[in-house]
Amino acid sequence: MRCAFRCTLSAVLLSIFLLLASLSLLLEQHFEDLWHQYDATDYAYHYLRTFLQHDPIYHSVPQPELAESQDKVIVMARLAGEDTRWVDEHLWDWQNAIYTVNPSATTPNDTLSTSLNKGHEAMAYLTYIIDHYHNLPSIIAFLHSHRSGFLKAWHTDAPLHDNVFAMQHLQLEAVEKHGYVNLRCNWNPGCLVAHRINEHITEGIWEEVFSNTSTQVLQKSSSSPSDLMMQGSIKKENAWPTEVGVACCAQFAVSRTQVLRRPIDDYLQFQRWIIETELDDAHSGRVMEFLWHIIFGKEAVHCPIEDVCYCEIYGRC
């Protein structure tokens, strides 16, 4: 009887131990993934150095008395009440176009705004391109409205997740060379192999977004010989990709030359899709987040090697 009890107790204890060990392993893997995604070690390092005032790479460039903005612009969307004064205060050598996506009756008349608060930042991005298509500066950087912060701006790939640092160190010649550069080099999330089977970019969404644009799509309904011949001549990369990979989260820079590779009608179509789609604000914005690199000429999986990216885009070699 005692032996049976002991054996049962041992089996129960062993099962509990194995369960706790498995749970511990899962939590360790989860937190390790989050630690890398938030780049926590680098953030803590620069936070301490900045706190002790010994970090030589983290500082704001003083504004000259007669400062002039250059042939480059920062475009962003903001909610009414969000403080974006940091752009004028610290990035004075950039022009800026900051769109309030939810203007109210008290919003000043001279405030830039979008026609609809949908698609997250995408509506502001496209509004700028469409309105300035024939008078674009050489470099356009598309940013989020928050400057920094461990939780709020974790996706900003710079010391202390600070967009001021990112913009002050952005290598403009790299933007000109590549046409499009993602401002995040960290592959997590978006570029890891497990992330590339993208549930947001379905075949139907792909056809809806790119229909009637210079990125032709294959239409399943075509059946005539002439239609089939036309489909066969369409470049392979215009077909719906089964994998889409790009580092998150819709902060990037493009050259004027790259924007102009598409006719303005394409950008009008992308904007029209956001307005007309049944997807809500968050989901339509997420779709666009995974399409910007394709819109601006990159392959569906666009994941530069991290070290090369940091060196080329930010000069952090």
Secondary structure, 3 states (H helix, E strand, C coil): CHHHHHHHHHHHHHHHHHHHHHHHHHHHHHHHHHHHHCCHHHHHHHHHHHHCCCCCCCCCCCCCCCCCCCCEEEEEEECCCCCCHHHHHHCCCCEEEEEECCCCCCCCCCCCECCCCCCCCHHHHHHHHHHCCCCCCCEEEEECCCCCCCCCCCCCCCHHHCHHHHHHHCCHHHHHHHCEEECCCCCCCCCCHHHCCCCCCCHHHHHHHHCCCCCCCCCCCCCCHHHHHHHHHCCHHHCCCCCCEECCCCCEEEEHHHHCCCCHHHHHHHHHHHHHCCCCHHHHHHHHHCCHHHHCCCCCEECCCHHHHHHHHHCCC
